[in-house]
Amino acid sequence: MQTPDAVITGWGHYVPERVLTNADLERMVGTTNEWIVERSGIRERRIVADDESTCSMAAAAGRAALARARVSATDLDVIVIATTTPDYLLPTAAAVVQHELGATNAGIFDLGAACAGFIYGLAVARGLIAAASARRILVVGAETISRYVDWTDRSTCVLFGDGAGAVVVEASAEGPGIASAVLRGDGGKSELLTVKGGGSKHPPTLESVRDKLHHIRMQGSEVFKVAVPSMAAAAEEAIAQAGLRLRDIDLLVPHQANLRIIEAVAKRLRLDASRVFTNIEHYGNTSAASIPIALSEAIAQGRVHRGDRLVFAAFGGGMTWGAAVVNWTAAP
């Protein structure tokens, strides 16, 4: 019996309406527009409203992806939510989203791999389909990073934004859509990017709030040193696993963490700007949501065509990183 292939048939994203510009941040913390743009490429980011959350954004992105794929929520076999900022410890974000969508037949779970979470989710979906354990899977990357930001720390508060992106992955006999996936990590470097409060080791207390353990802390220059070679190496490995060469790649859709990281990765891969998609200028770093948001926008802008070969690459806290090659089979 032939192993079914996994193809992306639907896509969509959601970002909050509220825009936080660099000019706004100049009034909040000791920084300037020029400083932010020079170091990150970011000019604005989206921030959730009081009545929005990771799960509400994930559900909105999921509805858009299901509509694009012409798949009913009740036809889903599995929902995977890649996030480090779920609404609750329990229930899971996937449980909340399942209920919101009415996906009553779906298995549900969250996946925590930080900014690389969406690629990990694609790999899981590909594996479930190859094992004939599922035929239709919704993979969502969704984050509400703004609620974990220390707005007095200019080195981190300027970088992050909120949003969600989703894809529908289906079994197909048309040929490999998700042609390869490479997953890597190094827990020995986990101190480079942390949120230490809120877990079982440092549960919420007056002291943990006072000590700002619930905020993101990052050693930016050290993260850069690890992120660039790791993302590039994972991309090269994924391309080789797919039986392709760098010259065969039509578009790199990287995690939108920092424009300098993206440019350095593209340089290592010998890809010029015409073969790299960026939207970090408008959204900042949305962690696990960044690649599916970027993919959705790249398609809307006519940057993705049927038959194109795409590479996704990401790096995040943990440390985690990975890459995937996707043969684009859907008509925009």
Backbone torsions as a table, in degrees:
resi	resn	phi	psi	omega
1	MET	NA	130.6	-178.3
2	GLN	-71.8	135.4	178.0
3	THR	-70.7	127.6	-179.0
4	PRO	-68.4	147.3	176.0
5	ASP	-91.8	158.8	179.7
6	ALA	-108.8	122.9	-179.6
7	VAL	-126.0	149.5	175.2
8	ILE	-87.1	122.1	-177.5
9	THR	-114.7	-13.4	179.8
10	GLY	-147.4	154.4	-177.3
11	TRP	-154.8	156.5	177.4
12	GLY	-179.2	164.2	178.5
13	HIS	-148.7	165.0	176.0
14	TYR	-141.9	133.9	171.9
15	VAL	-130.6	146.8	-179.9
16	PRO	-63.8	158.8	179.7
17	GLU	-74.2	-31.6	-174.8
18	ARG	-68.5	126.5	178.4
19	VAL	-107.6	127.8	174.7
20	LEU	-109.3	110.5	-175.6
21	THR	-90.7	168.4	174.7
22	ASN	-63.4	-33.2	176.9
23	ALA	-63.0	-38.3	175.6
24	ASP	-61.4	-43.2	-178.4
25	LEU	-67.3	-30.9	176.3
26	GLU	-58.5	-31.3	179.7
27	ARG	-85.0	-10.6	-175.9
28	MET	-103.0	-32.8	-172.4
29	VAL	-148.2	161.2	-177.1
30	GLY	-72.8	84.3	-179.0
31	THR	-152.4	174.4	176.6
32	THR	-137.9	158.0	176.2
33	ASN	-56.6	-43.0	-177.9
34	GLU	-63.7	-41.3	179.6
35	TRP	-62.5	-44.1	-178.4
36	ILE	-66.7	-48.0	-177.0
37	VAL	-63.8	-42.6	-178.5
38	GLU	-62.3	-38.1	-174.5
39	ARG	-92.2	-17.3	-174.7
40	SER	-136.3	-24.1	-174.2
41	GLY	82.5	5.0	-176.2
42	ILE	-92.6	134.5	176.2
43	ARG	-115.1	-25.2	178.5
44	GLU	-159.2	165.3	178.0
45	ARG	-150.2	162.0	-178.8
46	ARG	-101.3	141.6	-177.3
47	ILE	-127.8	135.1	-177.1
48	VAL	-63.6	148.6	169.6
49	ALA	-77.2	168.5	-177.2
50	ASP	-59.7	-31.6	-177.1
51	ASP	-95.1	11.3	177.7
52	GLU	-107.8	159.5	-179.3
53	SER	-156.5	176.6	176.2
54	THR	-55.2	-44.9	-176.0
55	CYS	-70.2	-38.2	179.3
56	SER	-66.6	-38.3	177.5
57	MET	-69.2	-40.7	179.4
58	ALA	-61.9	-41.0	178.8
59	ALA	-64.9	-40.2	178.9
60	ALA	-64.3	-44.4	177.7
61	ALA	-65.1	-38.5	179.1
62	GLY	-63.9	-41.7	177.8
63	ARG	-60.3	-42.2	-180.0
64	ALA	-63.5	-41.6	-179.9
65	ALA	-67.0	-41.6	178.7
66	LEU	-63.4	-41.3	179.0
67	ALA	-63.6	-41.8	179.4
68	ARG	-63.5	-38.6	-179.4
69	ALA	-81.5	-9.1	-175.4
70	ARG	56.9	45.1	179.4
71	VAL	-117.4	133.8	175.8
72	SER	-79.0	147.2	178.5
73	ALA	-59.1	-32.4	-180.0
74	THR	-71.6	-12.9	177.5
75	ASP	-86.4	-8.0	-179.4
76	LEU	-71.7	137.6	176.0
77	ASP	-94.2	-29.8	-177.1
78	VAL	-148.1	144.0	169.2
79	ILE	-121.7	124.8	177.7
80	VAL	-116.0	122.9	176.7
81	ILE	-110.6	114.0	175.1
82	ALA	-89.3	114.6	-178.1
83	THR	-161.4	151.5	168.4
84	THR	-113.7	3.1	-178.3
85	THR	-129.7	58.2	179.5
86	PRO	-66.5	161.4	178.4
87	ASP	-61.9	-38.3	-175.9
88	TYR	-140.7	163.4	166.4
89	LEU	-71.0	-41.4	171.7
90	LEU	-143.0	134.6	0.3
91	PRO	-72.3	166.5	177.4
92	THR	-68.7	160.5	175.5
93	ALA	-60.7	-38.2	-179.7
94	ALA	-62.0	-35.9	178.2
95	ALA	-65.2	-43.9	179.7
96	VAL	-64.5	-43.7	-178.9
97	VAL	-67.3	-39.8	176.5
98	GLN	-55.7	-45.7	-179.5
99	HIS	-65.6	-42.3	-179.9
100	GLU	-61.6	-38.4	-177.6
101	LEU	-84.3	-19.4	-174.3
102	GLY	76.1	30.8	-177.9
103	ALA	-87.8	68.7	-167.6
104	THR	-70.0	-13.0	-177.8
105	ASN	-102.8	4.9	-171.3
106	ALA	-94.3	138.5	163.8
107	GLY	-71.1	150.8	-170.5
108	ILE	-139.2	134.9	171.6
109	PHE	-162.3	156.1	174.8
110	ASP	-95.7	156.0	179.5
111	LEU	-131.4	124.3	-177.9
112	GLY	-109.8	100.0	175.5
113	ALA	-137.7	27.2	177.6
114	ALA	54.6	-136.8	-174.0
115	CYS	-66.8	-20.1	177.6
116	ALA	-87.9	4.5	-172.3
117	GLY	-59.1	-37.4	-178.7
118	PHE	-65.5	-40.8	177.9
119	ILE	-65.3	-40.9	175.7
120	TYR	-60.6	-40.1	178.4
121	GLY	-63.7	-40.5	175.7
122	LEU	-61.4	-41.2	-179.8
123	ALA	-63.5	-40.9	177.7
124	VAL	-63.9	-44.8	179.2
125	ALA	-60.7	-44.0	178.4
126	ARG	-59.6	-43.5	-179.6
127	GLY	-66.7	-40.7	179.1
128	LEU	-63.7	-39.6	179.0
129	ILE	-69.8	-40.9	178.6
130	ALA	-62.6	-33.7	179.4
131	ALA	-83.6	1.9	-178.2
132	ALA	60.5	28.3	176.8
133	SER	-89.1	-14.4	179.3
134	ALA	-158.4	154.7	178.0
135	ARG	-118.1	-26.8	179.4
136	ARG	-134.9	122.3	-174.3
137	ILE	-132.0	136.0	173.6
138	LEU	-101.7	119.4	177.9
139	VAL	-110.6	123.0	-176.5
140	VAL	-125.3	135.8	166.5
141	GLY	-109.6	123.2	-175.5
142	ALA	-145.6	136.2	-177.2
143	GLU	-147.3	141.4	169.9
144	THR	-118.5	70.1	-175.1
145	ILE	-67.1	-28.7	-174.2
146	SER	-59.4	-25.1	-178.6
147	ARG	-84.3	1.1	175.3
148	TYR	-118.3	8.8	-177.5
149	VAL	-90.3	138.8	171.1
150	ASP	-88.7	106.0	-173.8
151	TRP	-74.2	3.6	172.1
152	THR	-101.3	-4.4	-178.0
153	ASP	-102.4	99.4	-173.6
154	ARG	-68.3	-19.1	-178.4
155	SER	-73.8	-21.7	-179.5
156	THR	-117.8	-34.9	-171.4
157	CYS	-66.3	-21.2	-178.7
158	VAL	-80.6	-10.5	-167.5
159	LEU	-93.6	-28.3	-163.6
160	PHE	-107.8	151.7	175.8
161	GLY	-142.6	176.0	-176.2
162	ASP	-112.5	153.1	176.8
163	GLY	165.3	178.9	179.9
164	ALA	-150.5	145.6	174.1
165	GLY	-138.7	151.4	-174.7
166	ALA	-144.8	153.1	171.3
167	VAL	-136.3	150.6	168.9
168	VAL	-99.2	127.0	178.0
169	VAL	-112.3	125.9	-177.3
170	GLU	-125.4	154.6	173.4
171	ALA	-71.6	141.5	-177.4
172	SER	-152.1	153.2	173.8
173	ALA	-104.7	10.5	-176.2
174	GLU	-78.2	-9.5	-174.8
175	GLY	120.5	165.5	-173.2
176	PRO	-66.7	120.7	171.3
177	GLY	-85.4	-65.6	172.5
178	ILE	-81.5	96.5	-169.8
179	ALA	-80.7	-25.3	179.2
180	SER	-162.5	159.5	175.5
181	ALA	-151.7	128.4	180.0
182	VAL	-117.9	125.3	-178.8
183	LEU	-121.0	130.0	-178.4
184	ARG	-141.8	165.9	177.3
185	GLY	-169.0	166.3	178.5
186	ASP	-149.6	93.3	179.7
187	GLY	-65.3	-17.8	178.1
188	GLY	-66.7	-16.7	179.4
189	LYS	-109.5	20.9	-174.3
190	SER	-65.0	-23.7	-178.1
191	GLU	-69.8	-9.6	-178.5
192	LEU	-71.8	-22.2	-177.9
193	LEU	-151.9	112.1	-171.4
194	THR	-140.8	155.9	160.3
195	VAL	-134.9	101.3	-167.5
196	LYS	-88.4	-16.5	-178.5
197	GLY	-92.0	152.7	174.2
198	GLY	105.6	-17.8	177.9
199	GLY	-89.4	-171.4	-176.9
200	SER	-73.0	-22.4	178.0
201	LYS	-77.4	-39.1	177.7
202	HIS	-128.1	73.3	-179.6
203	PRO	-66.3	162.1	-177.7
204	PRO	-61.0	123.7	175.8
205	THR	-143.3	170.5	174.6
206	LEU	-59.1	-38.3	-178.7
207	GLU	-68.5	-40.9	-178.5
208	SER	-66.8	-34.4	176.3
209	VAL	-70.7	-44.1	178.3
210	ARG	-58.5	-39.9	-177.3
211	ASP	-85.6	4.8	176.9
212	LYS	57.5	38.8	179.0
213	LEU	-74.0	-13.3	-177.1
214	HIS	-93.3	8.5	179.2
215	HIS	-103.8	155.6	175.5
216	ILE	-69.5	134.3	172.3
217	ARG	-126.7	132.1	-174.7
218	MET	-142.8	138.1	171.3
219	GLN	-97.5	87.5	-167.8
220	GLY	-56.9	-45.9	-177.0
221	SER	-66.3	-35.6	179.0
222	GLU	-72.1	-37.1	176.0
223	VAL	-60.8	-43.6	179.0
224	PHE	-56.5	-44.4	-176.7
225	LYS	-62.9	-31.5	179.7
226	VAL	-88.1	-37.7	-172.6
227	ALA	-64.1	-46.3	-173.0
228	VAL	-62.4	-56.3	-179.6
229	PRO	-65.8	-32.2	-179.2
230	SER	-67.4	-47.4	178.8
231	MET	-63.0	-43.3	-178.8
232	ALA	-64.4	-43.3	-179.1
233	ALA	-65.6	-41.1	178.4
234	ALA	-63.8	-41.1	178.5
235	ALA	-62.5	-43.9	179.2
236	GLU	-62.7	-39.6	179.4
237	GLU	-67.4	-42.2	179.3
238	ALA	-64.3	-39.7	178.3
239	ILE	-63.4	-43.0	178.9
240	ALA	-65.1	-41.9	178.9
241	GLN	-61.1	-31.8	179.3
242	ALA	-80.3	-1.0	180.0
243	GLY	76.0	26.5	-177.4
244	LEU	-118.4	173.3	172.9
245	ARG	-120.9	164.6	-178.9
246	LEU	-55.1	-36.2	-178.3
247	ARG	-68.4	-15.5	-179.6
248	ASP	-82.4	-12.1	-173.7
249	ILE	-81.5	128.3	179.6
250	ASP	-88.1	-35.0	-176.6
251	LEU	-154.3	130.5	170.0
252	LEU	-94.6	123.8	175.6
253	VAL	-114.1	90.8	-174.8
254	PRO	-89.7	163.1	168.6
255	HIS	-58.2	132.2	-175.6
256	GLN	-91.8	75.9	-179.1
257	ALA	-95.2	-42.5	-173.0
258	ASN	-164.9	130.3	-176.2
259	LEU	-61.2	-34.8	179.5
260	ARG	-67.1	-35.5	175.3
261	ILE	-65.2	-45.8	-179.6
262	ILE	-59.6	-46.0	-179.0
263	GLU	-64.6	-38.0	179.7
264	ALA	-68.9	-39.0	176.9
265	VAL	-64.8	-45.6	179.1
266	ALA	-59.9	-38.3	179.0
267	LYS	-64.1	-42.5	178.3
268	ARG	-63.6	-33.2	-179.5
269	LEU	-88.8	-1.1	178.9
270	ARG	58.7	44.4	176.9
271	LEU	-110.9	126.5	178.1
272	ASP	-80.2	171.1	-172.6
273	ALA	-59.5	-27.1	-179.2
274	SER	-68.2	-16.5	180.0
275	ARG	-111.4	22.3	178.0
276	VAL	-132.6	129.8	178.8
277	PHE	-101.9	130.9	175.0
278	THR	-133.3	142.5	170.6
279	ASN	-140.3	17.4	-177.5
280	ILE	-59.8	-27.8	-179.8
281	GLU	-53.8	-35.1	-173.4
282	HIS	-100.5	-19.9	-172.2
283	TYR	-124.4	-14.5	-174.5
284	GLY	66.4	-159.9	-179.2
285	ASN	-88.9	109.5	177.9
286	THR	-103.3	21.1	173.6
287	SER	55.5	-127.0	-174.7
288	ALA	-62.8	-17.0	-179.3
289	ALA	-83.9	-13.5	-166.4
290	SER	-67.8	-42.8	-178.3
291	ILE	-67.8	-47.9	179.0
292	PRO	-65.8	-31.6	173.8
293	ILE	-64.5	-46.1	-179.7
294	ALA	-62.9	-41.7	178.4
295	LEU	-60.5	-47.0	-179.4
296	SER	-59.9	-42.2	179.4
297	GLU	-71.8	-37.2	178.5
298	ALA	-61.3	-40.3	177.8
299	ILE	-65.0	-45.0	-179.2
300	ALA	-62.3	-30.2	-179.1
301	GLN	-88.7	5.2	178.3
302	GLY	76.0	21.5	-179.4
303	ARG	-89.5	-8.6	-178.6
304	VAL	-124.0	131.5	-178.5
305	HIS	-130.3	155.7	177.7
306	ARG	-58.1	132.2	-178.0
307	GLY	95.4	-10.1	178.5
308	ASP	-68.4	152.9	175.1
309	ARG	-111.1	117.3	-175.8
310	LEU	-108.3	149.6	171.6
311	VAL	-122.5	127.9	170.8
312	PHE	-103.7	136.9	177.2
313	ALA	-143.6	139.0	-176.9
314	ALA	-149.5	160.4	178.4
315	PHE	-146.8	138.0	-179.2
316	GLY	-154.6	-176.1	-178.4
317	GLY	-61.4	150.9	179.1
318	GLY	140.9	-52.5	-6.4
319	MET	-85.3	147.5	177.4
320	THR	-129.4	149.0	172.1
321	TRP	-156.4	168.8	-179.8
322	GLY	177.6	175.1	178.9
323	ALA	-153.2	157.0	177.5
324	ALA	-144.4	146.0	174.2
325	VAL	-108.2	129.8	-179.4
326	VAL	-124.2	122.5	168.7
327	ASN	-83.4	115.7	-172.5
328	TRP	-79.0	115.9	-176.1
329	THR	-108.1	-11.1	-176.9
330	ALA	-87.9	147.2	173.4
331	ALA	-86.8	123.9	-179.7
332	PRO	-58.4	NA	NA
